[in-house]
């Protein structure tokens, strides 16, 4: 009886799984576009099927991820209305992140598959927060619960693969729960202290829950990294956006949206609110894919010094 050897097959055809994962990612990205639009509007993500703004159902051949936007030149076939390149961008981003996730863990397909779920939710939370300045509970509380559950059933998510399934599952679950509690706790204290000093809300409670959810997938080190790494990403992003605007004079929006405390659109500057969820998501993703070993080594060395 023939058995499938993943390592042997992957060595013989190294392009096969990344290609399949990339195509899957583009297809999932198409679905994420639906989720990003419908969840904040409290609409079903199942029905009705994809349709144009004019109400005409979109044919399958006009709904091919990434390619359809270029073939149609960004205009609906039925009525000629333009539609945003962001649809294709989300599909391409999801495909790229899926491939990166698979390549980051070539010897642990189980962890890579968990990563695909994590990546999908980060992308949804990012674009919903950019659009509406909120992160729905399904991508905070729901993602946190799912992260802890996955950690128990897939101990490889937290590198626990050496001591038998029961012990590995217990250790992985504890790491995940620790990440959830520590991550959300740190951000909650930051938010409370900042609010006391500034006399106004400095961080939404959605961000508190979101960091906890990131910690459920990355452990407490990943949660801490997402906070401070996210702050660095946000600073660089806003700085480059302001520099681009000043040099080019362009009105193209490349910086995150900003609002006054009462919800009115505003220019970037002191006293305005911006979505922090996208920065947290980027920080969490960077840690999950590439910086986890560096972060673990850093905190281990810090622990020895203290």
PENORZI-V563567 format. One line per field, one symbol per residue. burial: I if it has 9 or more other C-alpha atoms within 8 Angstrom, else O. A space follows every 50 residues. Layout:
burial: ???
//
This chain:
burial: OOOOOOOOIIOOOIOOOIIOIIIIIIIIIIOIIIIIIIIIOOOOIOOOOO IIOOOOOIOOOIOOIIOIIOOIOIIIOOOOOOOOOOIIIIIIIIIIIIII IIOIIOOOIIIIIIIIOIIIIIIIIIIIIIOOIOIIOOIIIIIIIOIIII IIOIIIIIOIIOOOOOOIIIIIIOIIIIIIIIIIIIIIOOIOOIIOOOOO IOOOOIIIIIIIIIIIIIIIIIIIIIIIIIIOIIOOIIOOIIOIIOOOOO OOOOOIIIIIOOOOOIOOOOOIOIIIIIIIIIIIIIIIIOIIOOIIOOIO OOOOOO
//
